[in-house]
Amino acid sequence: MNNMLMVILFSVISGLLAACNAQAGDVAPADRQLDMSQYLAENKFSFLPVPMVITEPAVGYGGGLFGLFLHGKGTQSNGRFIPPALTVFGGGGTQNGTWFVGGGHRHTWNNDHIRYLVVLGYGDINLDIYSGDLGGFGGDKAIKTETKGYGGLQKILFRVKESPVFLGASQFYVHTTIAAHNPAINQLWRQVMGEESTTSAFGLVAEYDTTDNFFYPHNGLSLSAEYRVYGQFLGGDYRYDQLTVEGKYFLPLTPVLTLALAGNYQWLDSHESHLTPMARPYVALRGISRYRYQGDIVGTVQSQLAWQITPRWSLLGFVGAGNAATQSSELFRAAEVAWGSGFRYLIAEQYGLQTGLDVAFSDSQQAVYFNVGVGL
């Protein structure tokens, strides 16, 4: 593990230094440390390269590269940093044959009174599925699957007057083909679900946001709720509803210690006899394989403590628990626990943009995650 961390750290630093080209403008005058604020703000076509070393247990080891473009310098308003428009695109792949490409754009207007997000992508994903409607599998018995498809998401939010409340709508669309490596199960899936499927949804969104920074908050509360309706009348093949409620709270305990708390609740109500294996919510925690634990009702809680040891460097530790169930009464009767630690480096002080990595563990898994602008 120590050798792996050195390789990852070398990859990150090499990528950043290559982008900087050792220009004087990429070193902050105050502390003479690597800082890409001026590079990103003053060069029209500049971007922050984000190399990835993928150790997600669900898809195995791999890598990739994304570019983060910041279109402008951003502004300060009522003690909160409003980021400029940003664009991200890139791709990656893993040892089990998984690969993906995609991109997204986020834009705000009218002094952060309107927020818009769009994401598009294509992927060929080889994934182990542990629960579902077909095949009679569950527990520790997985079915190896391959999903190919393309899709996108867009969301628009409007601030309510001068309050921290936002209201808006979302649209979700994915077209996929899915196959099981087991011939018998694959034949069953084709008979019941067909070789191709389309998932399409319209959602209503409400958010409350008092966090002080979009990229990496140190103070404030973020709450969001989204209710999506999936249906044939929207161009999809399945009819079901899904509610997602999420909250994050960032509390500065001292000038150098920040406590972060987070919770997530997802509920699905299906009007169909069967759904595609990846439709149901899953426990999403660092250290637990994605889609390892799925259900109609999923809940997770997390806590994280970050220690800013220098103005540039921070160390953090985190722990989380989650559970997937078929009924509300079963939620958190048993919990899957994950924990770990990591570091962050303030790579663009003007934006509050931090980069780093986390090493996470659970009872039977471990993984390393790259992070750019992720507070929790």
C-alpha positions in Angstrom: 0.0 0.0 0.0 2.8 2.4 0.8 4.4 1.9 -2.7 0.9 2.4 -4.3 0.5 5.7 -2.4 3.9 6.9 -3.6 3.0 6.1 -7.2 -0.3 8.0 -6.9 1.3 11.0 -5.3 4.0 11.1 -7.9 1.3 11.0 -10.7 -0.6 13.9 -9.1 2.5 16.2 -8.6 3.9 15.3 -12.1 0.6 16.2 -13.8 0.4 19.5 -11.9 4.0 20.5 -12.6 3.6 19.7 -16.3 0.6 22.0 -16.5 2.5 24.8 -14.7 5.6 24.6 -16.9 7.5 26.1 -14.1 6.2 29.6 -14.8 6.6 32.3 -12.1 2.9 33.0 -12.3 2.2 29.5 -11.0 3.9 30.1 -7.7 2.0 32.1 -5.1 4.0 35.3 -4.1 3.0 35.0 -0.5 4.4 31.6 0.3 6.3 30.6 -2.8 4.2 27.4 -3.1 2.7 25.8 -6.1 -0.6 27.7 -6.9 -2.5 27.6 -10.2 -4.9 30.5 -9.5 -3.2 32.9 -11.9 -2.7 30.3 -14.5 -6.3 29.3 -14.5 -7.7 32.8 -14.3 -5.6 34.7 -16.9 -5.1 32.1 -19.6 -8.2 31.7 -21.7 -7.6 28.0 -22.6 -5.8 27.0 -19.4 -7.0 24.0 -17.4 -6.1 21.9 -14.3 -5.2 18.4 -15.3 -6.7 15.8 -12.9 -4.9 12.5 -13.3 -6.8 9.5 -11.8 -5.7 6.2 -10.4 -8.8 4.2 -10.1 -9.0 1.6 -7.3 -12.8 1.4 -7.1 -13.5 -2.1 -5.9 -16.5 -2.4 -8.2 -14.4 -2.1 -11.4 -10.8 -2.8 -10.3 -7.6 -0.9 -10.9 -7.2 1.6 -13.7 -6.6 5.2 -14.5 -7.7 8.2 -16.5 -7.3 11.9 -17.0 -9.7 14.8 -16.8 -9.3 18.5 -17.5 -10.9 21.2 -15.3 -11.5 24.5 -17.1 -12.4 27.6 -15.0 -13.9 30.4 -17.2 -13.0 33.5 -15.2 -12.0 34.4 -11.7 -15.2 34.2 -9.7 -16.6 36.8 -7.2 -17.2 37.3 -3.6 -20.7 38.0 -2.3 -21.8 38.2 1.3 -18.8 36.3 2.5 -19.3 33.5 0.0 -17.2 32.7 -3.0 -19.2 32.4 -6.2 -17.2 30.3 -8.6 -16.9 31.1 -12.3 -18.4 28.9 -15.0 -16.5 25.6 -15.1 -16.1 22.7 -17.6 -14.8 19.2 -17.0 -14.1 16.5 -19.6 -12.0 13.4 -19.9 -12.1 9.6 -19.6 -10.5 6.5 -18.1 -10.5 2.8 -18.0 -9.7 -0.2 -15.7 -8.2 -3.6 -15.8 -11.6 -5.4 -16.0 -12.4 -3.8 -19.4 -14.4 -0.9 -18.1 -13.9 2.4 -19.9 -15.8 5.7 -20.0 -15.7 9.2 -21.5 -17.7 12.2 -20.5 -17.9 15.9 -19.6 -20.0 18.5 -17.8 -20.5 22.2 -17.5 -21.8 24.3 -14.6 -22.8 27.9 -15.1 -24.4 30.6 -12.9 -26.1 33.9 -13.8 -27.3 37.0 -12.1 -24.9 36.9 -9.1 -25.6 33.2 -8.4 -29.4 33.5 -8.6 -29.6 31.0 -11.4 -27.6 27.8 -11.5 -27.4 25.3 -14.4 -25.6 22.0 -14.6 -25.3 19.6 -17.6 -23.4 16.2 -17.7 -23.1 13.9 -20.8 -21.2 10.6 -21.1 -20.7 7.2 -22.6 -19.5 4.1 -20.8 -18.8 0.4 -21.1 -19.0 -0.8 -17.5 -18.2 -4.3 -16.3 -19.7 -4.6 -12.8 -20.6 -7.2 -10.2 -24.3 -6.9 -9.2 -25.3 -8.5 -5.8 -29.0 -7.8 -5.7 -31.9 -7.6 -8.1 -35.3 -8.8 -9.3 -34.0 -11.5 -11.6 -31.8 -14.5 -11.1 -32.4 -15.1 -7.4 -29.0 -13.7 -6.4 -28.1 -11.8 -3.2 -25.9 -11.8 -0.2 -22.3 -12.5 -1.2 -23.3 -14.0 -4.6 -22.6 -11.7 -7.5 -23.5 -11.7 -11.1 -20.9 -10.3 -13.5 -22.6 -7.9 -15.9 -21.6 -5.6 -18.8 -23.5 -2.4 -19.4 -22.9 -0.2 -22.4 -24.7 3.1 -22.9 -24.9 6.8 -23.1 -26.9 9.4 -21.3 -27.1 12.8 -19.6 -28.4 14.9 -16.8 -29.3 18.5 -16.6 -30.5 20.6 -13.7 -31.6 24.3 -13.4 -32.2 26.1 -10.1 -33.6 29.5 -9.2 -32.8 31.4 -6.0 -35.8 32.5 -4.0 -35.3 36.2 -3.7 -32.2 36.8 -1.7 -32.6 33.7 0.5 -30.3 30.6 0.5 -33.3 28.6 -0.9 -33.3 27.3 -4.5 -36.1 25.7 -6.5 -35.9 24.1 -9.8 -36.1 21.0 -12.0 -34.0 18.2 -13.5 -34.0 15.9 -16.4 -32.3 12.5 -16.6 -31.9 10.2 -19.6 -29.9 7.0 -20.2 -30.0 4.4 -23.0 -28.2 1.1 -22.2 -27.7 -2.5 -23.3 -27.0 -4.9 -20.4 -25.8 -8.5 -20.5 -24.9 -11.0 -17.8 -21.8 -13.2 -18.3 -23.8 -16.2 -17.1 -25.6 -17.5 -20.3 -28.7 -18.7 -18.4 -29.2 -15.4 -16.5 -28.5 -13.4 -19.7 -31.2 -15.3 -21.6 -33.6 -14.6 -18.8 -32.8 -10.9 -18.8 -33.3 -10.7 -22.5 -36.7 -12.4 -22.3 -38.0 -10.1 -19.5 -36.2 -6.8 -20.2 -35.1 -7.1 -23.8 -31.6 -6.3 -25.1 -31.9 -2.6 -24.7 -33.6 -0.3 -22.3 -34.2 3.5 -21.9 -34.5 5.2 -18.6 -36.0 8.7 -18.6 -37.0 11.0 -15.7 -38.2 14.5 -14.8 -37.5 15.8 -11.3 -38.4 18.6 -9.0 -35.5 19.9 -6.9 -35.2 22.1 -3.7 -31.9 23.2 -2.2 -30.8 25.2 0.8 -27.2 26.4 0.7 -25.2 28.6 3.1 -21.8 27.0 2.5 -18.9 29.4 2.0 -17.2 27.7 -1.0 -18.5 25.6 -3.8 -15.3 23.6 -4.2 -14.3 22.9 -0.6 -16.6 24.4 2.1 -15.3 25.1 5.7 -18.5 26.6 7.0 -22.2 26.3 6.4 -25.1 24.0 5.7 -26.2 22.4 2.4 -29.5 20.6 2.1 -31.1 19.1 -1.1 -34.2 17.1 -2.0 -35.1 15.8 -5.4 -38.2 13.8 -6.4 -37.8 12.1 -9.8 -40.6 10.5 -11.8 -39.5 7.9 -14.3 -42.0 6.8 -17.0 -42.9 5.7 -20.5 -44.6 9.1 -21.1 -41.1 10.6 -20.8 -39.6 8.2 -23.3 -38.5 5.5 -20.9 -39.2 1.8 -20.6 -39.9 1.8 -16.8 -42.3 3.5 -14.4 -41.0 4.3 -10.9 -40.5 7.1 -8.5 -37.4 8.0 -6.5 -36.8 10.5 -3.7 -33.3 11.6 -2.7 -32.6 13.7 0.4 -29.1 14.8 1.3 -27.5 17.1 3.8 -24.0 18.3 4.6 -22.9 20.5 7.5 -19.5 22.1 7.9 -18.5 23.4 11.3 -15.2 25.1 12.1 -14.2 23.9 15.6 -11.0 26.0 15.7 -9.1 28.0 13.1 -7.4 24.8 12.0 -10.0 22.1 12.7 -13.2 21.6 10.6 -15.9 19.0 11.4 -18.1 17.9 8.5 -21.3 15.8 8.9 -23.3 14.3 6.1 -26.4 12.2 5.6 -28.2 10.7 2.6 -31.6 9.0 2.3 -33.0 7.4 -0.9 -36.3 5.8 -1.5 -37.7 4.1 -4.6 -41.2 3.1 -5.4 -41.6 0.8 -8.4 -44.7 0.3 -10.5 -42.9 -2.5 -12.4 -42.5 -6.2 -11.8 -38.8 -5.9 -12.7 -36.2 -3.1 -13.0 -32.7 -3.1 -14.6 -30.0 -4.2 -12.1 -28.5 -0.7 -11.8 -31.8 1.2 -11.2 -32.0 0.8 -7.5 -30.2 3.1 -5.0 -27.0 1.8 -3.4 -24.8 2.6 -0.4 -22.2 5.2 -1.6 -19.4 5.5 0.9 -15.6 5.7 0.4 -14.3 2.2 1.0 -17.4 0.3 -0.1 -17.8 -1.0 -3.6 -20.5 0.8 -5.6 -23.7 -1.3 -6.2 -22.4 -3.7 -3.5 -25.5 -3.0 -1.3 -28.7 -2.0 -3.1 -32.3 -1.7 -2.0 -35.5 0.2 -2.3 -34.5 2.3 0.7 -30.9 3.3 1.4 -29.4 5.5 4.1 -25.9 6.7 4.9 -24.3 8.9 7.5 -20.7 10.2 7.5 -18.4 12.4 9.6 -15.0 13.9 8.8 -12.5 15.9 10.7 -10.0 18.0 8.8 -6.8 19.4 10.3 -5.2 22.3 8.4 -1.5 21.8 9.3 -0.3 24.6 7.1 -2.1 27.2 4.9 -1.7 24.7 2.0 -1.8 21.2 3.5 -4.6 19.5 5.4 -4.9 16.0 6.9 -8.3 14.4 7.5 -10.0 11.3 8.9 -13.5 10.0 8.2 -15.9 7.3 9.1 -19.3 6.4 7.6 -22.1 3.8 7.9 -24.8 2.8 5.5 -27.5 0.3 4.9 -29.8 -0.8 2.1 -33.2 -2.4 2.8 -36.5 -3.2 1.3 -38.6 -1.6 4.0 -38.1 1.4 6.2 -38.4 -0.7 9.4 -35.3 -2.7 8.3 -33.1 0.3 7.7 -30.0 0.4 9.9 -30.9 -2.8 11.7 -27.4 -3.7 10.4 -24.9 -1.3 9.0 -21.9 -1.4 6.7 -19.1 0.7 8.1 -16.2 2.3 6.2 -13.4 4.5 7.4 -10.1 6.1 6.3 -7.9 9.1 6.1 -6.5 11.4 3.4 -4.9 14.7 2.6 -5.7 17.9 0.7 -3.5 20.5 -1.0 -4.8 24.0 -1.8 -3.9 24.1 -5.5 -5.7 27.3 -6.4 -6.1 29.7 -3.5 -8.1 32.2 -5.4 -10.9 29.7 -5.9 -10.5 27.7 -2.7 -9.8 24.7 -4.9 -8.2 21.7 -3.2 -6.9 18.4 -4.5 -5.7 15.3 -2.8 -6.5 11.6 -2.1 -8.2 9.4 0.4 -7.4 5.9 1.5 -10.6 4.1 2.7 -11.3 0.7 4.2 -14.3 -1.5 5.1 -14.5 -5.0 6.5 -13.6 -6.7 3.2 -12.3 -3.9 0.9 -9.9 -1.0 0.5 -9.6 1.7 -2.1 -7.8 4.9 -3.0 -9.8 7.9 -4.3 -8.6 11.0 -6.0 -10.4 14.2 -5.0 -10.6 17.6 -6.6 -12.8 20.1 -4.9 -14.6 17.5 -2.7 -15.3 18.6 0.9 -16.9 15.3 2.0 
